[in-house]
Amino acid sequence: MQLEGLKHRVLVVTGGFITGKEKNLFETIRRQFIQLKNAKSNWYEMMVKFIALEPILLFNRALKKSKNVKLQKALSQTSTNESPELTEVILATLLENESIPYDLVSVNDLYSDKSAIKKLNQCDTVFLSTTFFKDFSELIPVIEKLSLPNNKIIVGGPLTQMFDELWPKTEHVDLIVKGYGEFAVRDIANWIKSDFKDDSVFSTEQAYKKNGIVFYEASQPNSTSLDSLQEANWDIVESYHDMTFNKIHYESVRGCPYRCSFCNYPYLFNDKTFRYKSATKIADYWLGLSLKKPDVIINCLDSLFTMPRKRLKELCEILIEKKFTGKWICYARSEDLADLSICHLMQDAGCIQVNIGLESGSEEILKNMNKGCSVEENKKAILNCKSIQLTTVCSLIVGFPGETKDTLDQTFNLLEETKPDFYFLAPFSTRIQNIPILSEKSKEKFGIWVDTNPYSIAPYWSHSSMDCSEVGEHVLRIQRKIMKNKISLNAFCTYTAMDNVSSNDYDELLDLQAKAVTNKNFVFIFFDIAIYLFKNRIQKGLIPACDRISQDNWYFNFKPWLFLKL
């Protein structure tokens, strides 16, 4: 946006620190070293990254050796018009409404595109979204890179809520916005227009100061309806970037009516109320998009798009009646998909993929998670979707309190019986402090200890049935069995390229994946050794409870990149 006569300009920065979209391997490694330099107590984090990397290396090695030119081409293609994050579009829309000039860059641009630094030097205000940052070890180096002698840095997004009490003292951040950022933009815009002099725009009831930083708690909607929220104007960002985007990110829900004990989504916006847009609001927006882009793909970011079910049915019926031409992807609860008629209705309305949080194949673990669904419902959900060729992407957690080898075998048995199209295995993480499983009551019940560490995506933890040093071996064992037995496609290997691969290619991909882990090679052996060494290093941090809180021991400060010298 270009407006003459206005001296203030905002740089909107979105995206993650390490995303897989880096321009080359060297840049990925360089950024990883920056993150490691700022991390603390991060041997478990290194293990988590290694176990995610193994299937990718094995699969790519097998793909390279194969003679399947079609799959090689499809899996190597990337979109040149990758859609920007929804936060970028929303902030651009709101700044446009306030007549404030802006520029748009991603975190990736800051490290790989010289024009992004030029834009930074031309802006006196920075809006930094933390939506895709995992912890302070990623956030702090970006803040330092953005900091200039005379600019103002305003930080918002989920990380501001997740680490509310742990924010470090920093001279680089001027304002931290918590909660509904959309409602704070107008106040911030007025502050900018006053040349940053009129602090009265921030209500004393909503603002407070800590460690030299002003925290601003944005207002909340007056009801459970989100229909009044500003919709993202994608025309603005398409004009700014001079390109069109066929995949549109969308959000219709804030909060969650459920209280799964591992999840912080119900509390993300400093708000425990479940709020959502109406079916007619969603349908009007989607139908408007499809008039301009008949083949639009809408990626619903909500953690729970299928709730309330009445809204889901009403939306699908409107889309069918109005002959919606686009397609959509969403996250769904298994108990909703356990009803085959719901699956049919969603598919008829344009749904092409559902992401399901199965989490476990053990009734005991699902109960510990307060998941609110059963193994049988998980099973029905996948089988129903597969029966009508509705693509399923399932996520599972390894190492949750109560987890044992037996419960993990039950999870494997569920996958073997249902064969979802894609799967993610996620090691249990305690980086988010305000989740129910980390309450004092749960800690006592399950014998949980955690290292309060906002400088790692994977702080150390232990509980009565498992500790974080054991997770790597379990994940490797399960994912190798899944891949070897052609049960499901590892999403880390293939998911991002699925736009270029048809469902007819799944069997070939499963064969290729099986070959990747059947033919043991140096990569396989290397990861076995690495995980063994990581396990031993982590165990030195899991000392008796009375000593665990001490950060003076050498292994807490030992740098993982020195691993190569061991």
Order of alpha helices (4+ residues) and beta strands (2+ residues): beta-alpha-alpha-alpha-alpha-beta-alpha-alpha-beta-alpha-beta-alpha-beta-alpha-beta-beta-alpha-beta-beta-beta-alpha-beta-alpha-beta-alpha-alpha-beta-alpha-alpha-beta-alpha-beta-alpha-beta-beta-beta-alpha-beta-alpha-alpha-alpha-alpha-alpha
